[in-house]
Amino acid sequence: MNDKITPLTDFDALDPLREQYQGSLISTRQLRQELAKHHVALLCIDLQYLDAARGHGVFADAAASGVPLKAQEYYFQYLEKVVLPNVRRLQDAFRAQGLEVIHSRIQSLTRDGRDRSPGHKRLNLHAPPGSKEAEFVESVAPVGDEIVLNKTASGVFNSTNLQYILRNLDITSLFIVGVYSNECVSTAVRDACDLGFYVTLIEDGCTTVTPELQEATITTIKDRYARVMTTEEAVTEIARVREAS
């Protein structure tokens, strides 16, 4: 009996379900309709001092963070020069159209963090209320009475009442940015898709600690769980909808 596995070399670039997913979940026409109806929100994930600022939180002791110094430099270079400016640009575009900008962050309910998820306790991730770690990075911080959700797990949907809030706001579509792409951002994208939201991931509005992880995350998500767009493409789409309305 031949028990060799047939190589899939000829199918490396083929996703047999791509058209099906694009038609049912990644419809540009449907997303533009939702945008025109103001049923769209920008979700900004974990852009705070705990994990998005040099010398703070996870990176307070660079050598003890568990992330190689080379990976840290890549992460912060891309975060500071590309992601944060792009997120701010998107926030401004959404605000200008009266669209919701929603923020999630890691923050416990208690000072000692006893309410944290088992996963965050194992990882020793803790941002107490009122701490520097819980503060948002200033350039992309909430404005006015924008909604802020505190979580103590990777998934913002399974650790907060985000779905309930979005349904109350008649939000059916989400543009998602933040950190880390392969962890909290990816979880939010997948959960949102499973819950029936139309999702757009901004590829230059999120990042993680290596380019390989970033590329793998984008490849897995693209046209399966979400549209993948650049900041420029998203801002242009928002402007076109405004002009047409």
N, C-alpha and C positions, 0 to 999 in steps of 0.2 A: 504493500500500500504506500502510495506517495503522500507523505505528510508534510511536504514542503508548502510553505505559504507563498502564494502567487504575489510577486511584487506589484505594487500599485503605481509604478512609475508613470504610466500613461495617464493616470488620473490625478496626478499631483495638483494640477491647477483647476480641477473640476469639482464643483459643489453641486451635486445633482438636485439639491433642494433650493438652490439659490433663487430661481425665478418664483417658486411658490412662496418663499419667505418675503421676497421683495413685493409681491403683489398683495400679500395679506398684512404685512407688518411694517414695511419700509416704503409705503406709498408716498411719494413726494407730493402728489396732488392732495391727498387727504391731510397731510401735515400742513400744507399751506392753507387749506380751508380752516383748520383748527387755529392756526396762527391769526388768520383774518378775524376769527370770532373771539380772539383774546382768550382762548382756551389753552394757552401755552405758558409755561413757567420755566425759569432758569434755576436749576438746582446746583448750588455751590457746596462741595463736600470737603469738610475738614481743613479749610485753609486758615489754620490757627498756629499759635506759637508752639503747641505740642509737637507738631510734625512738619511744619512748613516755615521754620525760621532757624537760621544758624545760631548755634550756641544756646538753644533752649530745648526743653522737653526731651524728646528722644535723643536729640543731638547735643544736649548740655555737656556731655563728656564724649567727644567725638570718637575717641579710641575705644570706649566701652559701649558704644551704641549697638554693636553687632553688625553695622554696615561698613564695609571697607571704605577707607578714606577716598579712594579713587571713585567709588560709587557715590559717595556723599558729594564730592565735587561736581560730578556729572549732574546729580539730582538738583543741587542748588543753583548751578549755572543755568540749567534749562528752566527751572522754576522761576528764578528771579528775572531772567532776560526775556523769556517767552511766555510762560504760563500766566504769571500774575498780571502782566500788562494786557494779555488777551482776555483774561477773565474780567478785568476792569472794563475793557472795551465792550464786552458783551453785556455786562451789568448796565453800563450807560445806555446801550442800545435798547435793552428791555425796559429800563426805567423811562426812557424818552417816549416809549409807546404805551406806557401805563400797564405794562405786563409785570407779573409777579416775579420777584427775585427772592428765592428761598435759600436759607443757609442751614447747613448741619455742622455740628462740631462734636467732638468727644468731650463730654463733661459729666461727671457723676452728680448724683443728687445730694450726696453727703461728703463732708470734708475728708473722712477716712476711706471713702470709696467702697464701703461694704455692699452697696447696691450694684456694683459693676458686674458685668457678665463674667462667667468663669473664664472665658477666653481672654478678656482683658486683665483679669487677675493673674492668670498664668504668664501673660506677656509683661506684666507690671506696667500696663498703660493706665495712667491716672492723670486727670485734669480736674482738680477740685473746683467747686464753685468759687468765683472771684479770683482764681489764680492766674498768673501770667500765661500758663500753658493753655488755659481755656480762652484767652483773648484771641480775636481774629487778627490776622495780618492787616495792618491799617489800610493798605491800598485797596483791599477787596472786602472791607468790613461792611456789615449791614448799615443801611441808611434809613432813617425815620423809623416807621413801625414795620419794617420787613420781618417776615416770619423767621424765627430761629428755633431749631430743633436740637436738643441735646441728646446724645446717645452714648452708650457704653458697649457697643458691639460693632462689628464691621458693617452690618446691614442696617441702613437707615429705615428701611420699611419694616423690618421685623423687630426693631428696638424702639420705635417711636410711633406716634399716631399720624405719620405723614400721609398714608393713603386716605384716612378719614378727612384730613384737612384738604387734600387735593380734590376729593369728591365734593366737599362743601364749596370749594372755589370754582367748580365746573372745569377743572383742569384735566385735559385728556392727553396732553403732550408735554414732554419734558426735554429740555436741552440740559445736558449734564457736563459739569466741569469739576476739577478738584484733584485731590491726592488720596492714596496712591492709586494709579490707574488699575493695577492688577489686583487690588484688594477692595477697599471700600467703594471706589468708583465702579469697578466691574460688578460688584455685588448689587449696587443700586441699579445699574443698567439692566441686569438680568431679572431682578425682582420686578422692576417697573414693567418690563416687557411681559413677564408672566402674569402680571395683574391687569394687563390690557391697555397700558399706556403706550402711545407712540413715542419712541425715544430717539433722540439725536445725541450722539457723543461727539464732543468737540476735541479732535485729536491733538491740537496744539493748545488746548485749555486744560490738559491733564498731564501728569507725568508720574514716573516711578524711578527706582534707583539704578536701573540699567536700561540702555537702549534696546537690548534684546527682550527684556520683560515688556517694555512698552510696545514693541512691534508685535510680540506674540499676543498681547491683550487686544490690540486693535484688530489684528487678523481674525481672532476668534469671535469678536463681537460684530464686526462689520457685516452688514446685510443679513444677519441672522437674529441678533437681538436689538440692533439699532442701526439707523443711518450713521455714517461717520462723515463729519464735515470739518473743514477748517474754520477758524474764527472769521476770516474774510468772507467765506461762503455764507456763513450764518448771518453775519451782519448785513450782507447784500440781500439775502432772502428777506430779512425783516424789513429792510428799507423798501423793497419791491412791493411787499404786501401793503405797507403804509401808503405807497403811491397809488396802488390800485383801489384802495378803499375810500 
